[in-house]
Amino acid sequence: MNPLAGRKYIILGVVILTAILYISRLAYIQLGTDKYKMSADNQAFKYLTDYPPRGAIYDRNGKLLVFNQVAYDLMIVPREAKGCDTLALCKILNITKEDFLKRLIRLCGNLESAKKDYREYIFESQMLPELNARIQEKLYKLNGFYVQARTVRQYPKPIAAHLLGYIGEVDEKYIEKHPYYKQGDYVGMFGIERGYEDALRGKKGVSIKIRDANNNIQGSYKDGLYDTSSVPGQNLVCTLDAELQEYGELLMQNKIGGLVAMEPGTGEILALVTSPTYDPNMLVGRDFPKNYGKLQKDTLGRPLINRALKSFYPPGSTFKLLNALVAQQEGVLTPSTLYPCARGYPPLGGKPKCHAHASPTNLSGSIATSCNSYYSYVFKSIVENKKYKNSVEGFEAWRNYVLSFGVGKKIGTDLPFEAKGIVPTVSYYDKVFGKGGWRASTVISLGIGQAEVSVTPLQMCNIICCIANRGYYHIPHVIRKVGDKEDPKWREKQFTLVKDRQIYENVIEGMSNVVKAGTGRIAQLPGIEVCGKTGTAQNPHGEDHSVFVLFAPRENPKICIAILVENAGFGATWAAPIASLLSEKYLTGKILRTDLETKMIEGDLIHKHPSGGAKPKPAQH
Amino acid sequence: MRERSESIIRNIDWFTVGIYLVLLTLGWLTTYSAVYQAGESDIFDLSRKESKQLMFDGISILLAGSILIIDASFFTATAFFFYGGILFLNLLVLFLGNTVKGSHSWFRFGGFGLQPAELMKFATGLALAKYLSDLNRPDLKKAFVTTMSFILIPMVIIAVLQNETGCALVFLAFIIVLFREGVFPVWLLVFGIASIASAILGLKYPTMFWIFVFVMIVLGVGVFLLSRKKTWRLALILFLGIGFFSGIMHYTPIALDSISPHQQYRIKIWLGLPVTEKVEKKYGYNTNQSMNAIGSGGLWGKGFLEGTVTKNKFVPEHETDFIYCTMGEEGGFVGTSLVVMLYLILIVRIIFMAERQRSDFSRIYGYAVASIFFIHLVVNIGMTIGLLLVIGIPLPFFSYGGSSLIGFTLLLFIFLRLDAQRLMVLR
């Protein structure tokens, strides 16, 4: 036997070991890691997004409130921008070379990573057609840049800015939570744009293209098997009456406050005005950041706050209506109940104070004169009702009634950022006064809508809807139809805990008297029976807020209005005339009282403001 | 006479022929996919690569058949003639051939080319077999020098004069043959492998130098003290050994800095030494793209004709030297490991067959065949999966090209014919 024959085993061993080594290596790179697959896909696929048009928004009469206009985003892929004629670009965009570099650093972190960054960024957003045309001319010199057609929102009438909201570019944090969005996408940030984002945005389409090593598109990946086409956003039909909204904004100009007008039978919001406001066209396109900054800096009027939805105030005398309802339901008050008034509430030495009027009054008279003493008695009778063990239980019962009118909680409207308002709790008072350390007389101001209780103008309007409907409300909402679908939720009646129709009629009788012969005579309309209530909300920061609520006509009411004008004094001076003009406009279609109208439009309350607007009260729980 | 030819047909190793045909088919399908462009395909259009390759396959099969009917003694008789003749062609090509990308290795006939270097492999195998089997009382030193000349002469011509380094390196595979036949000294083999290992260690871990020297000295002293004969000769060998390998370790990085930046960067990237991103991108491009292609194939691959990296020009030379990437991307791990397994079976089979020969000539030639396939497999696949430097040699039966295919067919089928007559003693 050849002594060398054993060497075949060495050779075979080397061959087999090599094969094992290679197969292991292949297993690692093909099965053990995603690294190569991701890298291969990144370079081979180009994802082209097909942006659907955002849905338009119409008012209740089919008038266009928001539509789209074509605009162009100048996109940059930093890695490919080598050799770009930046000078030409800077000239067109009217920026300096430093601005250019600053933007690049803002997008990519620093210039070093910009060289590698293959992601797409918006370099200049929402250019109008003429700017786009100038870019297009030079585009062949602008390596790494391309133009993507997008849309910007346009508003035919400069109204309802807060309600409609605005859209803005998504940021990293948002993308993390909502993977649907990609760098450079827009999303509704506020108002209806935010509340109905899912319906308005539609669905992006994507087409996957194959590109070669020279970055040339070679065609669709798998003949478009994985491509999706975009689905246009749905149009919305809004419940607003554009004309009423516009008129409301006109009347509220140069005043601070909010007003809400609703159709009681449906819960549809006819107008939702917050003042001061701004032209929604300001927060569109390229000027967004500049204008937003400007609005943010206006600390006098704080135009970005939606006061009708977000600010809460003591409801003042309008809250007496609610107490009158509750007391009747609890059986401690009848229309003929008489209480005395001595320019104030006698048992507590004339506090809360009241103004001079005939005394004693019955229920209807107490509403017409807005007697503070009467409602202190009423509130005490509710809380210290004999059917409860103690006044804490009585208070708890009162609170449940109040909450059933949509106060002290989010009503659940379709607009984001609604405030809860405040209805104080037992535990809150226990904390302040100590357990058992308080009684009805301690918190007697709740009877007249002062002290700790706070509501938003929207909630105030909702209380009036409950009265107008005699016992229920529909959740207030601003969108009637999404596409052609209606949300059945809006049709449901939300019943209050005050059930008896007669109880409402008793209060309505008083409200009618307010307008016929009481504090709200200015709200009279010829041939229409208007029911209203004035209010004056105490304001620790300055002059009282002027409040007025109304609904009309008395039978089959068509409109409810709640209005609050900050630091405007007595309810009848500013709030009532504005509410009245609105109801006149809505119910009759024309304005006969042009002198009053002119006076309201020209009234300027902002620039006599003591401290630059009331600060919303801090929330408490 | 008729009886004899029947027994020869029976003795042909049809199993190997089967593997050959499987590889040829897989190879052609892969080539077809590699050059495929959506919407254009016509296998009767001879200007297209997939059609040409099909034609080469046909020629190869005809050639294989013809070789199988030539008597084995023809190859023993003409071994040196082939070697000399093809060596001459390799010189002739320098004067008559075309220059393509700095390489002077191609004859051109119309649309076709012939690379004589591809034919040199089987000729060298035959010459080694003839020379070694004719030695009666072997003088190993003389045999070593002669056989190494057989190997080195074509290597120098191909590497230096034709400028085809990759093709020339293949000839080092014959060292396996010489090792099997006992001509190549074991100490030299160990020494060579140790030198290469020291060089790589020196490059990869330059800071380890002093630790290495220290360990070597401790080992050297240990060996000296433990050995029964503590002679000065042993001490001297150990001393020189330590000095030599330490020297390689120390000087390789210095030497590396003096070669052309092109080679320098390729080596640095291969060893994973730090280079700037720009350099990595430029010189690591081939390997990166090749691994992207294979790595993105996953288990089952993207499917026939569905590759995105191997198509679209990302992988260079994707139908020739980097053809394995197409298999990796479209066939996935199933495809790549199948190819490795097929080659493993082929090589192990050839070694097994070589060992059953009665003639030394046939056995030696068999090892030559196995060695050539082995080195092609190792170098070609090794470079596509990032284990070895990028060295441009084809993957047998897969890479596009007629010369290499014909060369490999000749190489394999001459051995199959020799094996068919394995019971005869060839002179």
Interface residues (C-beta under 8 A of the other chain):
Chain A: L4 A5 R7 K8 I11 L12 V15 I16 T18 A19 L21 Y22 I23 R25 L26 A27 I29 Q30 L31 T33 K35 Y36 K37 S39 A40 D41 Q43 A44 F45 K116 I210 R211 D212 A213 N214 Q218 G219 Y221 K222
Chain B: A38 I176 F179 R180 E181 G182 E277 N288 M291 N292 A293 I294 G295 S296 G297 G298 L299 E306 T308 V309 K311 N312 K313 F314 G328 E329 G332 F333 T336 S337 V340 M341 Y343 L344 I347 V348 I351 E355 Y367 A370 F374 L377 V378 I381 G382 I385 G386 L387
